[in-house]
Amino acid sequence: MTTATAPAPQAPAPPVLSRRRTNLVFVTIVLGMLLAALDQTIVSTALPTIVADLGGGGHMAWVVTAYLLTETVSTVLVGKFGDLFGRKVVFQLSAVVFTGGSVFAGAANSMAMLIAARALQGVGGGGLMVTAMALIADVIPLRERGKYQGALGAVFGVTTVVGPTLGGVFTDHATWRWCFYVNVPVAVVMVVMAARTIPAIRSAVRPVIDYLGIALVAAGSSGLVLGLQWGGQTYAWDSAVIIGLFAGAVVLLAGFVLVELRAREPMLPMHLFRNPVFTVCSTLSFIVGFAMLGALTYLPTYLQYVDGVSATMSGVRALPMVAGLLGASMLSGVVVSRTGRYRVFPIAGMGVMALGLYLMSTMGASTGAWLESLYMFVLGAGIGLAMQVLTIAVQNTVPYHELGTATSGVTFFRTLGSAFGTAIFGTLYTGQLVPNLTEALARSPGVPPAAVQSPQALGRLPAELARPVVDAYAQTVNYVFLWVVPVALAGFVAAWFLKEVPLRDSARAGASDMGEAFAAPDSGDAERQLERAVASVMRKAKGGPVSRQILDASGSALDPVEAWTLGQIHWRLRLRGDAALSSIAAAHRMPAEVLEPAFSRTARAGYARLEGDLLFLTPAGEAELERLSTAWRSWLATHLDDWDAGDPQDRARMERALDGLAERLLEEDEHARERTGV
């Protein structure tokens, strides 16, 4: 994303809330993220029953794909709208849209109505996700933000586990419509809580929105997915409609590339593809999304029709895949964090994923539950090994002012891969199921045609009558998994082209964060992303050997106590215009008498003046601070690759980031003092 070279207006400092209100805001944000992420997977176990009720089995994949496509576009637009109109308002509007889509989905009496309602849900869901991440930066104290962001990102992992099982519970014990109706009371509570707890904050900078680029990529992607869904089913592959859809999609996507090359702030800057790491990681992210959501969508169908389990148990039986995914993600994250080496994981992950898909293509009615679970675990482990490091690798190689855009790009390709994967799985499934069922019914003339459309009805048939139909479903799902093996193998080949670059400290710190694996949509704001990177590195330098190294490297005569006291005076003078011993002591929650000897000692050394309660720097103190500042910038230049201390633009960005961090910390200290009365 293009950034201004001149100093940007500083955003207003975020309000510092009480602990109770902060927790309420976080609960509200988590509810929004939970609803949006849950609806990506909750319908998978309900799909066979939905098709049995509404018909339109050939459009089954669109129940998932419609949500994903509109969600993808929404995350791009809504992030900008949050800057324009305030994130609180956009969060609440997104919740209203999501709730409306949920109501219409629950009341759907046709597959077309359900798909349209799911598309509306996706618009609201995308808005909830991206504003949830932005609100964390707005209202959570800087010192605590890392753990909150990690917890919010981990919601994606939790919903991968909970979604299919919860969908099965509703389908078995209520009705599939409650997969959608359950959102309504939760969303109402969330909107009320948002109105009462979330402060209204607007960006100081008016964003530039790439409307044309967003419209072109949305239309082009939809055209491709429609062509893949309709081809060979609703229309012949060589029909004018399918050829027209593919041709139109190519034209629209080519137009998207041309627009992005000229846009002032492009949605996806084309120059990022000159970075081979970004290109490879985007490709692998697409394949991971392709395999993960495609498998999660059609695996419950296999389990319900072939193994004869209930919708609830199909969600439970799919847990080995999710366990493999989460376990491998956590393991690879820990290893990358400790070793700084990541290239081996996408290579191994794509290979293991291909093996898992092949093993699952061999399953049948005679395959035992334990062996099926092992095959699912292998597939999940392959996805998890590859998934965790892709965002980290990209964040490690792009300039800091493009962190947000590059991260959003990788997330975009994974979501797009999920949409395409679900569509192609659906095309393969429907195209193979019809001839397989026709042959099965010919071999079992006693089976009523209506019985094959519902797993419950099929389960009520005598075993000998149902067996040909069960085999037809098994062969169909096996066929789908087998055809996806080459996609995973293509990812395996592509992964060998991933270049390994030594990890920055900020990237290494985030490697073990589960939120990075699932890459919840985040703000693309360059200044905010740089602040996050600097804060991550600064946590390593706070106290301990790193601070001592910087002090020694500066050549300064200061000792650690004098350096700390001068830093306290400097930042308050710079940002507040005055520095008082009482305010410094209150910020650190201790009496002024405790700190007074340290500041008096610095004053006696000639580096500061203490006049009553007020503190000032002397020329000698300013000279020592300049030495420390030079050493600090050199240390940052070493640990923040792609930031050049000699580049005026990079120095200006860094000064704004440091000022922003210091401003937030001082605001939080002052509000803490007011709350405690110290």
Disulfide bonds with the S-S distance in Angstrom:
none
